[in-house]
Amino acid sequence: MKKIYISAKLCLIGIAAIAQGTFFSPTTYRGAFAPAPTPMWTDGWTQWDPQNAVYPAPNVTISGNITTNTTWTANNTYLLQGQIYVKNGATLTIEPGTVIRGDYSSVGAGLFITTGSRIMAIGTISKPIVFTSSQAVGSRNIGDWGGVVLLGLAKTNAAGGIANIEGLTPGADTQYGGATSPDDNDNSGTLNYVRIEFGGYVYQPSKEINGLTFGAVGRGTTIDNVQVSFANDDGFEWFGGTVNCKHLVSYRNLDDDFDTDNGFSGNIQFGLSVRDPQIADDPLVSTSEGFESDNDAAGSSNAPLTSALFSNMTLIGPYRGNTGSTIAAGYRRGARIRRNSNLKIFNSVFLDHTRGIHIDGTACETNATSGGLKFKYNIVAGNSTGKVCEVNSASTFAIRSWFSNNNNDSLVQSTGILTTPYNFTAPDYRPASASPALAGADFTDAAFAGLTAVIALNPDYSNGPVNLYPNPVQNSTTLSFELNKSTEVSITIFNLTGQLAAAVKSTELISKGIQQIPLNTESLDAGIYFVKISCAEFTKAVKMIVKR
C-alpha cells in the first residue's frame, strides 16, 4: 500500500517567476504538460514529421574547423561536410531560423563544440534552428550524419576527471572534463528552440554518437527547448557534468531517450519521449529504454555518482495503448537504473513500455534502500502484464513495496491519462479530463531543497490548500478550502482511470470564505480517487483514499 497522508495539498497551477538560484517550477500535475487550456510548450517549434519536411538546399559548405568567432545567418543554408570542430575558444553564433544540413556522403559529418569554445544557437518559437540530414524528402533515415556534441570542463568520474567521446579518434578535440580542477559552472553556450534530426553516425561498431551528446558540460550552459528526432542511438546522453536542461523532446529515436553516465548531476524538468513501435536497437547489442542510467560502464563507486534529478517527464512507449501489438524486439523498460547510479525521477508519466522500472543490480538496490536513488510520485501504466516493476533474480529487494511506498501509481491501462498521445503528427500530450496526471505532483522531497521556485496562489480567488479530513476515508469525509471571492464551483470525484465516480456539486455559486463540504463515500469501492474543484478561474484537486 502507499504511504497515507492525513491531509493532502494541491496548489493552483499558476507559478511565480523563478527566483535566482532556483531551477524547478513546482506543478500540481504530473508529466511534462499542464492541462488545457494551457498550450503545450512544444507548440510552434517542434516538427512531428521531419521525413517530409521541406528544407532549402545548401548554399554554403562548411568543410574546415571553426577557430575564430563566426556567425551563421538565416539567409543561408549550411552543409556540414565532415567532422567540424569549434575550437581555440571560438564562439559559433547561429541566427534564428537557420538550417544546417549534415552531409550524408561525408564520414560522420557533425558539429563538435570543444572545451573552452561555445555555441550560441538561439532560435525562436516561429524560427527554430534546425540541424538535419542532407538527404531529400523520403530518403532521410536515422544515422544520416553525426549529430551535435558539446564538450565542457565540469566534473566527470572518469579516471583522472577527463575522457574522450566514444567512437571518435581520441585527441584534444574530443576530450572533455576538467581533470583535477573541474569548473562546474563552465559555459558551453546556449541551445534554445533547436531541432536535431537524423543524427547518430556509426563511427565504430556499437559506438555511435547521439542526437545531442554532453561531455562534462557545466551549469553555465543553457539548454532549453531542444528536440532530437530519429537519432541512430540515444536522443540525449550526458557523460558527467552539471548542466541543467528544460523542455527536451526525444522523438522516435533508436536506443535510449535519456541516458545518464559518469557522474552526471544536473537537473532536468519537462521532457517528452515518443517511441516508434518498429524503431529500436538490436537486442544483441543494446536494449532500448526510456531512461538508462549508469554510474559508469563498470558500475564502480567512482565519485561523483550519477545523481541527476528529473521531474515532469512524459514517456510514450512502443505499445501506444495496445499491449497486444507487435513491436521491435529491442524494446524493454520505461526506466532502467543500473551500475551503481543514484538517479532520481519524480512527478512523471510512463506509458506503454514492455516493462515499467528496473532497479538493476545489488548496488542500485542498496542505493534505492538508502534513499540516494529515488523514483517518486510517478504514474506507470500500460505495461506487459505483471511488468510494472522488473524483479531481479534471487534478489531480496522488495521492489514492488518500494514502488508503492514512494507514492507511485500503477495502472493496467494507459487510456484516459493523456488527451491524444498516439497521433504521431497531431498529438496532444496534455492530461485528459479527470486524468490521474492532473494531480499528485510533489516537490517537498529533500532532493528539491534549494531548487524550487515559489508557487504563487491566485490571491483573487484562493490562497490556501485543499484538505480532506479524515483521509483515508470510510463512509464520509469533509472537504475544506477557502475562497476569497464568490464564484461558481463544481466538485466531482474521479477514479484512477479517469472515470467520473460521483458529482458532489454541479456548477453552483459558492460564497467567499472557508468552505466545509461533507462528502459521502459509502457508494465508492475501496481505492484511490481524486476530488476535483473546478471553476472558471482555477482548478484544484486532492487525492482521496477510500478503505473498506
C-alpha positions in Angstrom: 0.0 0.0 0.0 1.0 3.6 -0.4 2.1 5.8 2.4 -1.0 7.6 3.6 -1.2 11.3 4.2 -3.8 12.7 6.7 -4.2 15.8 4.6 -3.1 16.4 1.0 -2.4 19.8 -0.5 -2.5 20.8 -4.1 -1.9 24.4 -5.1 -3.0 26.3 -8.1 -1.2 25.7 -11.4 -0.1 29.4 -11.7 3.6 29.8 -10.9 5.5 32.8 -9.8 8.7 33.9 -11.5 11.6 31.7 -10.6 13.9 33.3 -8.1 17.6 33.5 -8.9 19.3 30.3 -7.9 16.3 28.0 -8.3 15.5 25.7 -11.2 12.4 23.6 -10.7 8.9 25.1 -11.2 6.6 23.2 -8.9 3.4 21.9 -10.6 0.2 20.4 -9.5 0.2 18.0 -12.5 2.4 15.0 -13.3 4.1 14.7 -16.6 5.5 17.3 -19.0 2.4 19.3 -19.8 -0.1 21.4 -18.0 -3.8 20.6 -18.8 -5.8 22.5 -21.3 -6.4 25.4 -21.9 -2.6 25.9 -21.3 -0.9 25.3 -24.7 1.7 22.6 -24.9 5.2 24.1 -24.8 6.0 22.0 -27.9 3.6 24.1 -30.0 5.1 26.1 -32.9 8.7 25.0 -33.0 8.7 21.2 -33.0 8.4 19.0 -36.1 6.5 15.7 -35.9 7.1 14.6 -39.5 10.7 15.5 -40.3 11.0 12.9 -43.0 8.6 15.0 -45.1 9.7 18.5 -44.0 10.9 20.7 -46.9 14.2 22.4 -46.2 16.2 24.7 -48.5 19.1 23.3 -50.5 22.6 24.2 -49.0 24.4 27.1 -50.5 27.3 27.4 -48.1 29.6 24.4 -47.4 31.5 24.1 -44.2 34.5 21.8 -44.6 37.0 23.1 -42.1 37.2 23.7 -38.4 36.0 26.9 -36.8 38.8 28.6 -35.0 37.6 32.3 -34.8 34.2 33.8 -33.8 31.8 33.0 -36.6 28.1 33.7 -37.3 25.9 31.6 -39.5 23.0 33.6 -40.9 19.4 32.6 -41.6 19.6 33.7 -45.3 22.0 30.8 -45.9 21.6 27.0 -45.6 24.8 25.3 -44.4 26.2 21.9 -45.4 28.4 20.2 -42.7 30.9 18.4 -44.9 32.8 16.3 -42.4 33.6 16.5 -38.7 33.5 20.2 -37.9 35.2 21.3 -34.6 34.6 24.7 -33.0 37.9 25.2 -31.2 40.5 27.5 -29.8 38.0 29.3 -27.6 35.9 30.4 -30.6 32.1 31.1 -30.4 29.8 29.9 -33.2 26.6 32.1 -33.3 23.6 30.8 -35.3 20.8 33.1 -36.2 17.1 32.1 -35.6 15.6 30.2 -38.5 19.0 28.9 -39.8 19.0 25.4 -41.4 22.2 23.3 -41.1 22.3 20.0 -43.0 24.7 17.2 -42.2 26.3 15.8 -45.4 25.2 12.2 -45.9 28.1 11.4 -48.2 30.8 12.6 -45.7 32.3 10.3 -43.0 30.4 11.2 -39.8 29.6 14.8 -40.6 28.8 16.6 -37.3 29.3 19.6 -35.2 31.6 19.4 -32.1 32.0 22.2 -29.6 35.3 21.6 -27.9 36.2 22.6 -24.4 36.6 26.3 -23.9 34.5 27.1 -27.1 30.8 28.0 -27.3 27.8 27.7 -29.5 25.1 30.4 -29.4 22.2 28.7 -31.2 19.2 30.8 -30.0 16.1 30.2 -32.1 12.6 31.3 -31.5 9.2 29.6 -31.5 8.5 30.8 -35.0 12.1 30.5 -36.2 13.7 27.4 -34.7 17.3 26.5 -35.7 17.3 23.1 -37.5 20.1 20.6 -37.8 19.0 17.9 -40.2 20.0 15.4 -43.0 21.2 16.5 -46.4 19.0 13.8 -47.9 15.9 14.6 -49.8 12.3 14.2 -48.7 11.5 10.5 -48.5 15.2 9.4 -48.3 16.1 10.5 -44.8 16.9 8.0 -42.2 18.5 7.5 -38.7 22.2 7.9 -38.8 22.4 10.1 -41.9 25.0 12.3 -40.2 26.7 12.6 -36.9 24.8 15.0 -34.6 25.8 17.7 -32.2 28.3 17.3 -29.4 29.1 19.7 -26.5 32.3 19.2 -24.5 32.9 21.0 -21.3 35.2 21.3 -18.3 32.9 20.2 -15.4 33.2 17.1 -13.3 33.2 13.6 -14.6 34.0 10.4 -12.6 36.2 9.1 -15.5 39.8 8.3 -14.5 41.6 11.5 -13.8 38.5 13.5 -14.4 39.0 13.5 -18.1 37.8 11.4 -21.0 37.1 11.3 -24.8 33.8 11.0 -26.5 33.4 7.4 -27.7 33.7 6.4 -31.3 35.9 9.3 -32.3 39.7 9.3 -32.6 41.0 10.3 -29.1 42.7 13.7 -29.0 42.4 17.2 -27.7 39.3 17.9 -29.8 37.3 15.0 -28.5 38.3 15.4 -24.8 36.0 16.5 -22.0 36.2 17.1 -18.3 38.2 19.5 -16.1 40.6 16.8 -14.8 41.7 17.7 -11.3 40.4 21.3 -11.5 36.8 21.0 -12.9 34.6 24.0 -13.4 31.0 23.0 -12.7 29.9 26.5 -13.8 31.6 26.1 -17.2 29.7 27.6 -20.1 29.5 25.9 -23.5 26.9 28.4 -24.8 23.1 28.1 -25.4 20.8 25.9 -27.4 17.2 27.2 -27.4 14.5 26.3 -29.8 16.7 23.9 -31.7 15.8 20.7 -33.6 18.4 17.9 -34.4 17.2 15.3 -36.8 18.5 12.0 -38.3 21.9 12.1 -36.4 23.9 9.3 -34.8 26.5 8.2 -37.3 28.2 4.8 -36.6 31.8 5.7 -36.2 32.8 2.3 -34.9 30.8 -0.9 -34.3 28.5 -0.2 -31.4 30.0 3.3 -31.0 27.6 5.8 -32.4 27.3 9.3 -31.0 23.8 10.5 -30.1 21.4 13.2 -31.4 22.8 15.5 -28.7 25.8 14.5 -26.6 27.0 16.2 -23.5 30.6 15.6 -22.2 31.1 17.2 -18.8 29.1 20.2 -19.7 28.8 22.8 -17.0 25.7 24.5 -15.5 26.7 27.8 -17.1 25.4 26.4 -20.3 21.7 27.0 -21.2 19.7 24.1 -22.8 16.0 24.8 -23.3 13.5 23.7 -26.0 15.5 21.1 -27.9 14.0 18.3 -30.0 16.1 15.3 -31.1 14.3 13.1 -33.7 15.3 9.8 -35.5 18.7 9.5 -33.9 20.7 6.3 -34.5 21.5 6.0 -30.8 20.2 7.9 -27.8 18.2 11.1 -28.0 20.2 12.8 -25.2 23.2 11.4 -23.4 25.1 13.1 -20.6 28.6 11.9 -19.7 29.3 13.6 -16.4 28.8 17.3 -16.0 26.3 19.6 -14.2 24.3 21.2 -17.0 20.6 21.9 -16.3 18.0 21.4 -19.1 14.4 22.2 -19.7 11.8 21.3 -22.4 13.5 18.3 -24.1 11.8 16.2 -26.8 13.2 12.7 -27.7 11.2 11.7 -30.8 11.3 8.2 -32.4 15.0 7.6 -31.7 16.7 4.2 -31.8 18.2 3.4 -28.4 17.6 5.3 -25.2 15.8 8.6 -24.8 17.6 10.0 -21.7 20.9 8.3 -20.9 23.0 9.5 -17.9 26.5 8.3 -17.1 29.9 9.1 -15.5 28.6 11.2 -12.6 26.1 13.5 -14.3 24.4 15.6 -11.6 22.4 18.2 -13.5 18.7 18.9 -13.2 16.1 18.3 -15.9 12.4 19.4 -16.0 9.8 19.0 -18.6 10.8 16.3 -21.1 8.9 14.2 -23.7 9.8 10.8 -25.1 7.8 9.3 -28.0 8.7 5.9 -29.3 8.1 4.3 -32.7 7.0 0.6 -32.3 9.3 -0.5 -35.1 12.4 1.6 -34.3 14.6 0.0 -31.5 18.2 -1.1 -31.1 19.4 -4.6 -31.8 18.8 -6.5 -28.5 22.0 -8.5 -29.0 23.8 -5.1 -28.8 21.7 -2.9 -26.6 18.1 -2.7 -25.4 16.1 0.4 -25.9 15.0 2.2 -22.7 13.2 5.5 -21.8 15.8 6.2 -19.1 19.1 4.3 -18.9 21.4 5.3 -16.1 24.9 4.1 -15.0 27.4 5.5 -12.7 29.9 4.2 -15.2 30.3 1.2 -17.5 31.9 -0.9 -14.7 29.3 0.1 -12.1 32.1 1.4 -9.9 31.8 3.7 -6.9 33.9 6.4 -8.6 32.8 9.8 -7.4 30.8 11.7 -8.2 28.0 9.2 -8.5 25.5 9.8 -11.3 22.7 11.6 -9.4 20.8 13.7 -11.9 17.3 14.8 -10.9 14.5 14.6 -13.4 10.9 15.9 -12.9 7.8 16.2 -15.1 8.7 13.8 -17.8 6.2 12.2 -20.2 7.3 9.0 -21.9 5.1 7.3 -24.5 6.4 3.8 -25.1 6.1 1.5 -28.1 2.8 -0.3 -27.2 1.0 3.0 -27.8 -2.1 1.9 -25.9 -2.2 -1.8 -27.1 -0.1 -4.4 -25.2 -1.0 -6.9 -27.9 0.7 -5.0 -30.7 3.8 -6.2 -32.4 6.9 -4.1 -31.5 10.6 -4.2 -32.3 12.4 -6.9 -30.2 14.8 -4.4 -28.6 12.3 -2.6 -26.5 12.4 -3.0 -22.8 11.7 -0.5 -20.0 10.5 2.9 -19.2 13.4 3.3 -16.8 16.5 1.0 -16.2 18.7 2.3 -13.4 21.8 0.2 -13.0 25.5 0.0 -12.3 25.5 2.0 -9.0 23.6 5.0 -10.3 21.8 7.3 -7.9 19.3 8.7 -10.5 16.2 10.5 -9.2 12.9 10.7 -11.1 9.8 12.5 -9.8 6.3 13.6 -11.0 6.5 11.8 -14.3 4.2 9.7 -16.6 5.4 6.4 -18.1 3.0 4.8 -20.6 3.1 1.7 -22.8 6.6 0.2 -22.2 7.0 -3.5 -22.1 8.3 -3.1 -18.5 8.0 -0.2 -16.2 11.0 0.3 -13.9 14.0 -1.9 -13.3 16.3 -1.2 -10.4 19.1 -3.3 -11.9 21.7 -4.9 -9.6 22.7 -5.0 -6.0 24.4 -1.7 -5.9 21.3 0.2 -7.2 19.1 -1.8 -4.9 21.2 -0.6 -2.0 21.1 3.0 -3.3 17.3 2.8 -3.5 17.0 1.4 0.0 19.2 4.1 1.4 17.3 6.9 -0.4 20.0 8.0 -2.8 18.2 6.6 -5.8 14.6 7.9 -6.0 11.5 7.2 -8.0 8.6 9.0 -6.6 5.1 10.4 -7.4 5.2 8.8 -10.9 2.5 7.1 -13.0 3.4 3.8 -14.7 0.7 2.4 -17.0 0.1 0.1 -19.9 2.9 -2.4 -19.4 3.1 -6.1 -20.2 1.1 -8.0 -17.5 3.0 -8.1 -14.2 5.8 -6.0 -15.5 5.3 -2.6 -13.8 8.4 -3.5 -11.7 11.0 -5.8 -13.0 12.3 -8.1 -10.3 15.9 -9.2 -10.1 16.5 -12.9 -9.9 17.3 -14.1 -6.4 17.0 -10.6 -5.1 15.7 -9.8 -1.6 14.9 -6.2 -2.6 11.1 -5.8 -2.5 10.8 -3.5 -5.5 7.0 -3.6 -5.6 6.7 -2.4 -2.0 9.4 0.2 -2.6 7.5 1.4 -5.7 4.2 1.7 -3.7 5.8 3.3 -0.6 7.2 6.1 -2.8 3.7 7.2 -3.9 3.9 5.9 -7.4 0.7 4.8 -9.2 0.5 1.8 -11.4 -2.4 1.3 -13.9 -3.1 -1.6 -16.1 -4.5 0.6 -18.9 -3.0 3.8 -20.3 -6.2 5.1 -21.7 -7.7 8.2 -20.1 -4.4 9.6 -18.9 -3.3 11.8 -21.8 -5.5 13.5 -24.4 -4.3 12.3 -27.8 -0.9 10.7 -27.2 -0.9 8.2 -30.1 -1.3 10.5 -33.1 2.3 11.0 -34.4 1.6 14.1 -36.5 -1.1 15.9 -34.4 -0.6 14.8 -30.8 -1.9 16.3 -27.6 0.2 15.1 -24.6 -1.8 17.1 -22.0 -3.6 15.3 -19.2 -7.1 14.2 -20.3 -10.2 15.3 -18.5 -10.2 13.8 -15.0 -6.8 12.2 -15.6 -4.8 11.0 -12.6 -2.0 13.1 -14.1 -3.9 16.2 -13.2 -2.8 15.8 -9.6 -0.3 14.1 -7.4 2.9 16.0 -8.1 5.1 16.7 -5.1 8.2 18.9 -4.7 8.7 18.5 -1.0 11.4 15.8 -1.1 14.8 16.8 0.2 16.2 16.3 -3.4 14.5 19.6 -4.4 15.9 21.6 -1.5 17.0 25.0 -2.7 16.0 24.1 -6.3 12.3 25.0 -6.4 10.5 28.3 -7.3 7.7 29.5 -5.1 4.2 28.7 -6.3 2.0 31.8 -6.4 -1.6 31.2 -5.5 -4.1 33.4 -7.2 -5.0 35.9 -4.4 -8.1 37.0 -6.2 -9.9 33.7 -5.7 -7.9 31.3 -3.4 -4.8 31.4 -1.2 -5.0 28.2 0.8 -4.7 24.4 0.5 -7.3 21.8 -0.2 -7.8 19.4 2.7 -9.7 16.2 3.3 -10.3 15.0 6.8 -10.3 12.2 7.5 -8.2 10.7 4.8 -8.1 7.6 4.4 -11.9 7.7 4.2 -14.5 5.0 5.0 -18.1 6.3 4.7 -17.6 10.1 4.9 -15.1 12.9 4.9 -15.0 16.7 4.9 -13.5 18.7 2.0 -12.2 22.1 3.1 -10.9 25.0 1.1 -11.0 28.8 1.1 -12.4 31.3 -1.5 -11.5 35.0 -1.4 -14.4 35.8 -3.8 -17.7 34.3 -4.5 -17.6 32.2 -7.7 -19.3 29.3 -9.4 -17.7 26.0 -8.4 -18.3 22.3 -9.4 -17.0 19.4 -7.3 -16.5 16.0 -8.7 -14.8 12.7 -7.8 -12.9 10.6 -10.3 -11.2 7.3 -10.0 -7.6 6.5 -11.2 -8.8 5.6 -14.7 -10.3 9.0 -15.1 -13.9 7.8 -14.9 -16.4 10.0 -13.1 -17.3 8.3 -9.8 -19.5 11.0 -8.2 -20.7 14.5 -8.8 -20.8 16.2 -5.4 -21.9 19.6 -6.7 -22.9 20.7 -10.2 -21.8 24.3 -11.1 -23.1 26.3 -8.1 -22.4 29.7 -6.7 -20.4 29.4 -3.5 -19.8 32.4 -1.3 -16.3 33.6 -0.3 -14.8 32.3 2.9 -13.7 28.9 4.3 -15.7 26.1 2.9 -16.5 22.8 4.8 -18.3 20.4 2.4 -19.3 16.9 3.6 -18.6 14.1 1.1 -20.5 10.8 1.3 -18.3 8.0 0.1 -20.5 5.0 1.0 -21.1 4.1 -2.6 -17.4 4.1 -3.6 -15.3 1.0 -3.7 -12.0 0.8 -1.9 -9.3 2.6 -3.9 -7.7 5.9 -4.9 -9.7 8.8 -6.1 -9.3 12.5 -6.9 -11.7 15.1 -5.6 -11.6 18.0 -8.1 -12.7 21.5 -7.5 -13.3 23.5 -10.8 -14.3 27.0 -11.7 -13.5 29.4 -14.5 -10.6 30.8 -12.6 -8.8 27.7 -11.3 -8.8 24.0 -10.8 -7.6 22.3 -7.7 -7.6 18.6 -6.8 -6.8 16.4 -3.8 -6.1 12.7 -3.6 -8.6 10.6 -1.6 -8.1 7.1 -0.4 -11.2 5.0 0.4 -10.7 2.0 2.6 -13.2 -0.8 3.4 
